[in-house]
Each structure stands twice: as C-alpha cells, then as structure tokens.
Amino acid sequence: MKIKLFDIDVEFKIGYFIYIYFFILMDKNGFSDYFVISVILHELAHIVTMLYYKINIEKIVFCLSGIYIISDKLENKSIKKQFAVMISGSFFNLFLALFFYILGLFGNIYFISFSATNLIIGVYNLFLISGLDGADILKLVLRCFFDCDTADRIYKTVIVIFEISALILLVYLSFKKIVNFLFLFIFISLLTVNILSELK
C-alpha cells in the first residue's frame, strides 16, 4: 500500500502488518503501545534533523525489518550532517529515557515503563545490525579511513559477525529464561531478516 504524505511517498509492505499483528498478539504487558510510540518518536527525530539540514526525503518504507527513511541526498552532505541525521533517533530516545525516568521517580510507573522502552529502542538502534543506525554510523566512520571497497568489506564482515553473535546470545538467554519472549521475538526476527539479506 502506498500513500502520499506532504509530498513524501509512504509505503507499507504486508510484512510490516504481519509483524505488528504478531507483536500485539504476543504482548501481555501493554509493552506494544510504548514500543510503537517510541519507534515513531525515533523516526520523527531523524525526519526533523533531515528537514533541518534541508535533506530531501524521497520515501518512508514500513517493512518487516523496520521503518526506513530513504533519501539520495544524504551522502552528498558533510560527514558532520550525515552523523547528526544517523544519531538523532537514538539520541532522542535516550533523552526521553532520562527525562521520563526522572519524572517516574515521583511515583508514576508508566513513566518508568516508557523510559525503559525508549532506553531499549535507543540502545538497540546503535547495535551493529544492518539497517540500524549503528551500522550506518560504522559505515560512515570506515569510509573516513578507508577507500569504499575496503570499507565495505570490513563493514560486511563486522556486521555479519555481530549479528550471528547476537543471535546466538539471544537464543542462549531465552533458554535460560533471562530474556522476555516478546523481546526475543522482536530481536530474532529482525536479526534473521538482516543476516539473510547480508549473506545473499
């Protein structure tokens, strides 16, 4: 499904709706509400930063592995501006995590829950997983020190090693019953999609 929103193409793929359906279906603690709001705020921070630097947003895609903002002008901007765009989502989540944690100290458990959700989203997006901000930042940094081909080879090697290690760790933690099943579903599904795309 495709719609136009403020001259930006917004595309929703069927995998996104299936993912959200299973996510809500498995949520027993009301985490999905906080999760959806935190993810939207994360992406809005990217969009606001791009608009601030006058970077044209061509398309926003909602798919199985997440939400992607597509712009062909970002690579033409300075490293400082590219870094600001890439880090803005996680930075805003971490700011909200701190802000709502402080508010939660006055006794509101919902603020603490929202704080924890933003902390998880902010940190998770800095992981070295293909399609996440951390991987994009790694690629940007590598291209500052190496030519494009060398940087891409190092990038792919580091990403695949990190993703496979994270997948093994999550499976281990799930057997030890340390990880909540909903978190496990989110991370394993995203990791599996990304690992398969990287290995193609």
Solvent accessible surface area in square Angstrom, and as a share of the most:
residue,aa,sasa,rsa
1,M,139,0.62
2,K,145,0.61
3,I,78,0.39
4,K,132,0.56
5,L,90,0.45
6,F,180,0.75
7,D,125,0.65
8,I,30,0.15
9,D,55,0.28
10,V,7,0.04
11,E,25,0.11
12,F,35,0.15
13,K,95,0.40
14,I,131,0.66
15,G,15,0.15
16,Y,37,0.14
17,F,91,0.38
18,I,84,0.43
19,Y,18,0.07
20,I,37,0.19
21,Y,131,0.50
22,F,89,0.37
23,F,0,0.00
24,I,97,0.49
25,L,100,0.50
26,M,45,0.20
27,D,23,0.12
28,K,170,0.72
29,N,118,0.60
30,G,36,0.35
31,F,29,0.12
32,S,9,0.06
33,D,93,0.48
34,Y,46,0.17
35,F,26,0.11
36,V,52,0.30
37,I,84,0.43
38,S,0,0.00
39,V,30,0.17
40,I,86,0.44
41,L,45,0.22
42,H,4,0.02
43,E,27,0.12
44,L,83,0.41
45,A,14,0.11
46,H,13,0.06
47,I,29,0.15
48,V,94,0.54
49,T,22,0.13
50,M,6,0.02
51,L,108,0.54
52,Y,164,0.62
53,Y,44,0.17
54,K,174,0.74
55,I,3,0.01
56,N,80,0.41
57,I,8,0.04
58,E,72,0.32
59,K,62,0.26
60,I,20,0.10
61,V,13,0.08
62,F,35,0.15
63,C,22,0.13
64,L,74,0.37
65,S,18,0.12
66,G,25,0.24
67,I,27,0.14
68,Y,61,0.23
69,I,35,0.18
70,I,76,0.38
71,S,22,0.14
72,D,88,0.46
73,K,91,0.39
74,L,29,0.15
75,E,129,0.58
76,N,118,0.60
77,K,60,0.25
78,S,60,0.39
79,I,93,0.47
80,K,158,0.67
81,K,71,0.30
82,Q,18,0.08
83,F,88,0.37
84,A,24,0.19
85,V,7,0.04
86,M,25,0.11
87,I,46,0.24
88,S,15,0.10
89,G,0,0.00
90,S,0,0.00
91,F,137,0.57
92,F,66,0.27
93,N,0,0.00
94,L,60,0.30
95,F,105,0.44
96,L,17,0.08
97,A,8,0.06
98,L,108,0.54
99,F,92,0.38
100,F,36,0.15
101,Y,106,0.40
102,I,85,0.43
103,L,58,0.29
104,G,6,0.06
105,L,114,0.57
106,F,173,0.72
107,G,68,0.65
108,N,56,0.29
109,I,117,0.59
110,Y,147,0.56
111,F,67,0.28
112,I,52,0.26
113,S,39,0.25
114,F,21,0.09
115,S,8,0.05
116,A,46,0.36
117,T,2,0.01
118,N,0,0.00
119,L,90,0.45
120,I,53,0.27
121,I,7,0.04
122,G,0,0.00
123,V,65,0.37
124,Y,17,0.06
125,N,19,0.10
126,L,62,0.31
127,F,75,0.31
128,L,49,0.24
129,I,1,0.00
130,S,18,0.12
131,G,32,0.31
132,L,20,0.10
133,D,16,0.08
134,G,6,0.05
135,A,0,0.00
136,D,53,0.28
137,I,27,0.14
138,L,35,0.18
139,K,62,0.26
140,L,17,0.09
141,V,66,0.38
142,L,18,0.09
143,R,88,0.32
144,C,63,0.37
145,F,155,0.65
146,F,91,0.38
147,D,91,0.47
148,C,77,0.46
149,D,97,0.50
150,T,34,0.20
151,A,0,0.00
152,D,42,0.22
153,R,152,0.55
154,I,57,0.29
155,Y,15,0.06
156,K,114,0.48
157,T,79,0.46
158,V,50,0.29
159,I,0,0.00
160,V,31,0.18
161,I,109,0.55
162,F,63,0.26
163,E,0,0.00
164,I,71,0.36
165,S,60,0.39
166,A,19,0.14
167,L,43,0.21
168,I,114,0.58
169,L,97,0.48
170,L,22,0.11
171,V,57,0.33
172,Y,118,0.45
173,L,37,0.18
174,S,28,0.18
175,F,163,0.68
176,K,115,0.49
177,K,179,0.76
178,I,119,0.60
179,V,32,0.18
180,N,67,0.34
181,F,133,0.55
182,L,12,0.06
183,F,46,0.19
184,L,20,0.10
185,F,51,0.21
186,I,4,0.02
187,F,31,0.13
188,I,46,0.24
189,S,27,0.17
190,L,17,0.08
191,L,2,0.01
192,T,52,0.30
193,V,45,0.26
194,N,10,0.05
195,I,14,0.07
196,L,106,0.53
197,S,59,0.38
198,E,34,0.15
199,L,111,0.55
200,K,206,0.87
